């Protein structure tokens, strides 16, 4: 998912570079790039966050 978003962002940047200044499409692409940046940051945060709380190590009871 992150690879797809990065490629989409790179493509939007290239298209924006070729768009005329002060164009409606340029403003849409700028907002799209900001939105993709936000989604990438959220994904990085969620991937770094641990889902389960770390439990204390417990010893196994002795075998019978």
TILOFI-23116 format. One line per field, with one value per atom (N, C-alpha, C): residue number from 1; atom name; residue in three letters; x negated, z negated, y negated. Coordinates in Angstrom, 3 decimals, padded with zeros to 6 digits. Example, Ala and Ser with C-alpha at 12.3 -4.5 7.8 and 13.67 -1.06 7.14 Angstrom:
TILOFI-23116
num	c(1;1;1;2;2;2)
atomo	c(N;CA;C;N;CA;C)
residuo	c(ALA;ALA;ALA;SER;SER;SER)
xx	c(-013.190;-012.300;-013.200;-012.850;-013.670;-012.900)
zz	c(-007.800;-007.800;-007.800;-007.080;-007.140;-007.870)
yy	c(005.690;004.500;003.300;002.250;001.060;-000.030)
end
This chain:
TILOFI-23116
num	c(1;1;1;2;2;2;3;3;3;4;4;4;5;5;5;6;6;6;7;7;7;8;8;8;9;9;9;10;10;10;11;11;11;12;12;12;13;13;13;14;14;14;15;15;15;16;16;16;17;17;17;18;18;18;19;19;19;20;20;20;21;21;21;22;22;22;23;23;23;24;24;24;25;25;25;26;26;26;27;27;27;28;28;28;29;29;29;30;30;30;31;31;31;32;32;32;33;33;33;34;34;34;35;35;35;36;36;36;37;37;37;38;38;38;39;39;39;40;40;40;41;41;41;42;42;42;43;43;43;44;44;44;45;45;45;46;46;46;47;47;47;48;48;48;49;49;49;50;50;50;51;51;51;52;52;52;53;53;53;54;54;54;55;55;55;56;56;56;57;57;57;58;58;58;59;59;59;60;60;60;61;61;61;62;62;62;63;63;63;64;64;64)
atomo	c(N;CA;C;N;CA;C;N;CA;C;N;CA;C;N;CA;C;N;CA;C;N;CA;C;N;CA;C;N;CA;C;N;CA;C;N;CA;C;N;CA;C;N;CA;C;N;CA;C;N;CA;C;N;CA;C;N;CA;C;N;CA;C;N;CA;C;N;CA;C;N;CA;C;N;CA;C;N;CA;C;N;CA;C;N;CA;C;N;CA;C;N;CA;C;N;CA;C;N;CA;C;N;CA;C;N;CA;C;N;CA;C;N;CA;C;N;CA;C;N;CA;C;N;CA;C;N;CA;C;N;CA;C;N;CA;C;N;CA;C;N;CA;C;N;CA;C;N;CA;C;N;CA;C;N;CA;C;N;CA;C;N;CA;C;N;CA;C;N;CA;C;N;CA;C;N;CA;C;N;CA;C;N;CA;C;N;CA;C;N;CA;C;N;CA;C;N;CA;C;N;CA;C;N;CA;C;N;CA;C;N;CA;C;N;CA;C;N;CA;C;N;CA;C)
residuo	c(UNK;UNK;UNK;UNK;UNK;UNK;UNK;UNK;UNK;UNK;UNK;UNK;UNK;UNK;UNK;UNK;UNK;UNK;UNK;UNK;UNK;UNK;UNK;UNK;UNK;UNK;UNK;UNK;UNK;UNK;UNK;UNK;UNK;UNK;UNK;UNK;UNK;UNK;UNK;UNK;UNK;UNK;UNK;UNK;UNK;UNK;UNK;UNK;UNK;UNK;UNK;UNK;UNK;UNK;UNK;UNK;UNK;UNK;UNK;UNK;UNK;UNK;UNK;UNK;UNK;UNK;UNK;UNK;UNK;UNK;UNK;UNK;UNK;UNK;UNK;UNK;UNK;UNK;UNK;UNK;UNK;UNK;UNK;UNK;UNK;UNK;UNK;UNK;UNK;UNK;UNK;UNK;UNK;UNK;UNK;UNK;UNK;UNK;UNK;UNK;UNK;UNK;UNK;UNK;UNK;UNK;UNK;UNK;UNK;UNK;UNK;UNK;UNK;UNK;UNK;UNK;UNK;UNK;UNK;UNK;UNK;UNK;UNK;UNK;UNK;UNK;UNK;UNK;UNK;UNK;UNK;UNK;UNK;UNK;UNK;UNK;UNK;UNK;UNK;UNK;UNK;UNK;UNK;UNK;UNK;UNK;UNK;UNK;UNK;UNK;UNK;UNK;UNK;UNK;UNK;UNK;UNK;UNK;UNK;UNK;UNK;UNK;UNK;UNK;UNK;UNK;UNK;UNK;UNK;UNK;UNK;UNK;UNK;UNK;UNK;UNK;UNK;UNK;UNK;UNK;UNK;UNK;UNK;UNK;UNK;UNK;UNK;UNK;UNK;UNK;UNK;UNK)
xx	c(-000.823;000.000;-000.870;-001.925;-002.804;-003.528;-003.918;-004.582;-003.641;-002.387;-001.393;-001.205;-001.084;-000.889;-002.105;-003.296;-004.504;-004.572;-004.227;-004.243;-003.173;-002.005;-000.937;-001.348;-002.019;-002.494;-003.540;-004.491;-005.533;-004.927;-003.941;-003.280;-002.528;-001.882;-001.178;-002.151;-003.327;-004.333;-004.801;-005.028;-005.469;-004.398;-003.153;-002.060;-001.923;-002.076;-001.957;-003.063;-004.265;-005.365;-005.046;-004.283;-003.972;-002.689;-001.966;-000.724;-001.043;-000.250;-000.467;-000.248;-000.994;-000.868;000.524;001.003;002.315;003.456;003.261;004.272;005.107;006.362;007.239;006.658;006.106;005.535;004.339;003.553;002.394;002.824;003.903;004.377;004.941;005.596;006.120;004.964;003.951;002.800;002.054;001.954;001.287;002.015;003.353;004.138;004.037;003.983;003.846;002.513;001.451;000.123;000.089;000.685;000.742;001.535;002.608;003.433;002.669;001.944;001.153;000.054;-000.580;-001.601;-001.021;000.187;000.844;001.143;001.630;001.926;000.655;-000.428;-001.695;-002.179;-002.042;-002.453;-001.600;-000.300;000.577;000.209;-000.093;-000.479;-001.783;-002.757;-004.027;-003.789;-002.924;-002.626;-001.961;-000.971;-000.252;-001.136;-002.050;-002.949;-003.971;-004.331;-005.312;-004.674;-003.370;-002.673;-002.422;-002.697;-002.479;-001.007;-000.441;000.967;001.213;000.291;000.474;-000.419;000.112;-000.754;-001.813;-002.977;-004.060;-003.785;-003.776;-003.523;-004.858;-004.779;-005.980;-006.325;-007.593;-007.971;-007.544;-006.952;-006.520;-007.265;-007.500;-008.167;-007.124;-007.496;-006.584;-006.623;-005.497;-005.480;-006.292;-006.818;-007.655;-006.844;-007.492;-006.828;-006.657;-005.619;-005.346;-006.096)
zz	c(000.000;000.000;000.000;-000.803;-000.868;000.464;001.102;002.392;003.422;003.425;004.339;004.081;002.813;002.483;002.871;002.673;003.056;004.567;005.313;006.773;007.244;006.638;007.004;006.695;005.570;005.202;006.186;006.535;007.490;008.842;009.266;010.537;010.465;009.346;009.180;009.187;008.610;008.602;010.024;010.809;012.198;013.000;012.841;013.574;013.147;011.846;011.351;011.906;012.082;012.642;014.056;014.798;016.185;016.316;015.220;015.270;015.243;015.942;015.910;014.491;014.169;012.847;012.685;011.456;011.101;011.878;012.158;012.869;011.852;012.207;011.318;011.067;012.111;011.963;011.007;011.051;010.161;008.705;008.435;007.049;006.583;007.463;007.109;006.842;007.685;007.492;006.214;005.877;004.634;003.430;003.432;002.326;002.302;003.485;003.563;002.978;003.306;002.789;001.272;000.757;-000.699;-001.362;-000.732;-001.268;-001.275;-000.196;-000.131;-001.184;-001.379;-002.425;-003.804;-004.050;-005.326;-005.502;-004.465;-004.538;-004.748;-004.093;-004.295;-005.740;-006.298;-007.695;-008.642;-008.371;-009.207;-009.117;-007.914;-007.756;-008.476;-008.372;-009.083;-010.587;-011.097;-012.530;-012.934;-012.153;-012.488;-012.381;-011.437;-011.308;-012.433;-012.972;-014.060;-015.407;-015.508;-016.774;-017.011;-018.216;-018.569;-018.899;-018.384;-018.631;-020.023;-020.480;-021.757;-022.822;-024.023;-025.102;-025.445;-025.791;-026.127;-027.500;-027.532;-028.804;-029.489;-030.793;-031.548;-031.288;-031.218;-030.988;-032.202;-031.926;-032.997;-032.866;-034.000;-033.999;-033.900;-033.220;-033.114;-034.414;-034.739;-035.960;-035.731;-036.777;-036.624;-036.063;-035.249;-034.680;-035.770;-035.661;-036.669;-036.327)
yy	c(001.185;000.000;-001.253;-001.223;-002.396;-002.607;-001.515;-001.635;-002.261;-001.830;-002.389;-003.882;-004.267;-005.681;-006.524;-005.987;-006.735;-006.937;-005.886;-006.018;-006.998;-006.945;-007.879;-009.306;-009.503;-010.843;-011.339;-010.461;-010.851;-011.225;-010.468;-010.761;-012.091;-012.361;-013.632;-014.804;-014.613;-015.677;-015.967;-014.918;-015.111;-015.831;-015.434;-016.077;-017.536;-017.795;-019.172;-020.068;-019.499;-020.293;-020.756;-019.954;-020.294;-021.111;-021.281;-022.053;-023.547;-024.338;-025.790;-026.339;-027.380;-027.999;-028.604;-028.580;-029.132;-028.472;-027.215;-026.445;-025.674;-025.382;-024.620;-023.230;-022.612;-021.278;-021.303;-022.366;-022.477;-022.533;-023.247;-023.327;-021.987;-021.258;-019.933;-018.971;-019.017;-018.131;-018.470;-019.739;-020.139;-019.546;-019.647;-019.076;-017.556;-016.943;-015.488;-015.047;-015.748;-015.411;-015.567;-016.625;-016.807;-015.685;-015.275;-014.193;-012.866;-012.592;-011.364;-011.390;-012.535;-012.665;-012.355;-012.840;-012.585;-011.090;-010.449;-009.013;-008.201;-008.589;-007.887;-008.028;-009.202;-009.417;-008.577;-008.498;-007.686;-006.211;-005.737;-004.337;-004.034;-004.938;-004.741;-004.657;-005.513;-005.507;-004.197;-003.756;-002.537;-001.301;-001.290;-000.144;-000.099;-001.231;-001.277;-000.975;-001.185;-000.986;000.504;000.955;002.354;002.579;003.640;003.939;004.529;005.340;006.016;005.395;005.248;004.740;005.786;005.314;006.235;006.845;008.147;008.832;009.132;009.270;009.615;011.072;011.376;012.785;013.633;014.745;015.646;016.963;017.564;018.861;019.958;020.985;022.122;022.900;023.479;024.284;025.555;026.129;027.326;028.501;029.299;030.485;031.531;032.299;033.348;034.608)
end
